[in-house]
């Protein structure tokens, strides 16, 4: 990812020392890289290498941002937990350094810094620092510092700087030489995620714990630690990785996690998601041995641990008699018939040193079950043991239950995100039209990443080909309810515009359509309530018995109840004037929407429309439009209330014409520059991330 030679950019922010800081830091880091990409500082796409068809910023920040965000998240979390003060985050692009001959001495890099302001922070030699010496003999290493291990694993160089009342951890990430998979989310990214899980998962200081003292006292701490780590993960492969790190070698010498398919893949064989061994050199041979035949447990699934035969053929020193009380006595997933070829007679796996399995012992398998549905299987092995203490068996059962809950939550989240992304693709245009004589720029950021928001936009041509229409709307509410209205409004607007209706008439008809649709939904809901009451004579429907279609019904001016489907909208059309350099004629109308602002080249900022009532509220409304010329150099800014109502304490961004002042400072900028400046002003207005969807359109006459 080459860096433009003249580029050296720095951005910073201060975050409060509370649990929201890591999330804000992640957003800030990704936004900084996206900004630099759009400004051309990061010259080519990591994946496409500048191939035609790759939109700016689509891929270029993904791999670098994944590493940077992971580092920033860990360091900010550490600062919040251990210092509790305001946290300063800085991101800087460093251009390559050259010597007198022009040879590059230091490559281009991204530098991130995280600082806290603990006034009495002690300087200490962290025993987990890779550059530090070994801890004194007999002293256990403390359970902190894995954030620094993560920095050391991902960064080219890093360090800690102490000043009076200030501690700064910095890391330098080179722009070149990063993994470039076929697409974001591909295998290299997953490998880095798994490696991060291995670094961050707490490692025990001793091998398998069987002592009663630990089982009674340390087990509770272990389960609490496991719950905290697993509950925050939304990727099932990372959950499997963490499960292995937590179990080995606390409770087992090695373990494996199989995950069952779901949906269309439900009938597919279980997938071996994770294998872990106390001896890392044996992981691959263990995986190869286990992949030949997954562990199989009887149906129906149950969550308790089950003794299974040790995966070591009888006659090779295994305890065949120990498995006779299990479901695989006399055979099954791991042989047990004395046939060494059950796994192909692999001497490497079954050598005199125990190979992949570490010698004969006892194995436990536990189904991962949530709500009676099996999600996978957890298998652990304890070489050199003849039995598993009851306390450990109970602990494994409790642990497996937590793993299953985490996997179930991750799958539900993945389904929700997939559905939302499909909705998003259907609700928003795949691309916006280019208008002759006008440059445009769009910013769209839903408040909940990956979920459909209530803001929508569009720019499209209309026949006979001499006008282009645009819209920027905001539906009341968010999530699926807002998506339903968006799914109605945008196609209706396109249809009405292409039928040739004028701007005001388009809003009139959309208002009528929204009211009619709400009335029909309310009538249908009333019939459902009446039918339910008739089916249960004597039962009086309560407030919770009213179907969702009636939720939020309000009384209109005519006294009738209607479902709330409010919609604020800015809608207009642009017609380039003949001559090529005479500008554009703009006609627009605002229905309950923040007013668009017009920036003249001399720095004057004027409102470009008159306020009017929301759509879907009042039945008899005649919406009016306003026409003006967008002359060469003029800039039109259209925003949603996620911009104007951005809050910092009791203040709003638009208090005292704050948005107009911010726009006045954009004289001389391109449409893209104006969009970036306003977007940055929104994010920097408060320490916390925006809590509402953010959308803005910028048009500039060429």
QUIRA-V936167 format. One record per run of one state. SS is the DSSP state (hx for helix, st for strand, lp for the rest). FROM is the first residue (numbers start at 1). TO is the last residue. If there is no record, write none. Layout:
# QUIRA-V936167
ss->SS from->FROM to->TO
ss->SS from->FROM to->TO
This chain:
# QUIRA-V936167
ss->lp from->1 to->2
ss->st from->3 to->3
ss->lp from->4 to->9
ss->st from->10 to->15
ss->lp from->16 to->20
ss->hx from->21 to->38
ss->lp from->39 to->41
ss->st from->42 to->42
ss->lp from->43 to->61
ss->hx from->62 to->82
ss->lp from->83 to->86
ss->st from->87 to->94
ss->lp from->95 to->96
ss->st from->97 to->98
ss->lp from->99 to->103
ss->st from->104 to->106
ss->lp from->107 to->108
ss->st from->109 to->116
ss->lp from->117 to->145
ss->hx from->146 to->154
ss->lp from->155 to->156
ss->st from->157 to->163
ss->lp from->164 to->165
ss->st from->166 to->174
ss->lp from->175 to->186
ss->hx from->187 to->200
ss->lp from->201 to->211
ss->hx from->212 to->231
ss->lp from->232 to->235
ss->hx from->236 to->247
ss->st from->248 to->248
ss->lp from->249 to->251
ss->st from->252 to->252
ss->lp from->253 to->253
ss->st from->254 to->259
ss->lp from->260 to->262
ss->hx from->263 to->265
ss->lp from->266 to->270
ss->st from->271 to->277
ss->lp from->278 to->279
ss->hx from->280 to->291
ss->lp from->292 to->304
ss->st from->305 to->308
ss->lp from->309 to->319
ss->hx from->320 to->323
ss->lp from->324 to->339
ss->hx from->340 to->343
ss->lp from->344 to->354
ss->hx from->355 to->357
ss->lp from->358 to->360
ss->st from->361 to->370
ss->lp from->371 to->372
ss->st from->373 to->383
ss->lp from->384 to->389
ss->hx from->390 to->427
ss->lp from->428 to->434
ss->st from->435 to->435
ss->lp from->436 to->437
ss->st from->438 to->445
ss->lp from->446 to->454
ss->st from->455 to->462
ss->lp from->463 to->466
ss->st from->467 to->475
ss->lp from->476 to->478
ss->hx from->479 to->498
ss->lp from->499 to->502
ss->hx from->503 to->535
ss->lp from->536 to->542
ss->hx from->543 to->545
ss->lp from->546 to->547
ss->hx from->548 to->550
ss->lp from->551 to->553
ss->st from->554 to->555
ss->lp from->556 to->560
ss->st from->561 to->562
ss->lp from->563 to->566
ss->st from->567 to->576
ss->lp from->577 to->583
ss->st from->584 to->591
ss->lp from->592 to->596
ss->st from->597 to->599
ss->lp from->600 to->604
ss->st from->605 to->607
ss->lp from->608 to->614
ss->st from->615 to->615
ss->lp from->616 to->625
ss->st from->626 to->630
ss->lp from->631 to->634
ss->st from->635 to->639
ss->lp from->640 to->640
ss->hx from->641 to->644
ss->lp from->645 to->646
ss->st from->647 to->648
ss->lp from->649 to->650
ss->st from->651 to->652
ss->lp from->653 to->657
ss->hx from->658 to->664
ss->lp from->665 to->670
ss->hx from->671 to->684
ss->lp from->685 to->693
ss->st from->694 to->701
ss->lp from->702 to->702
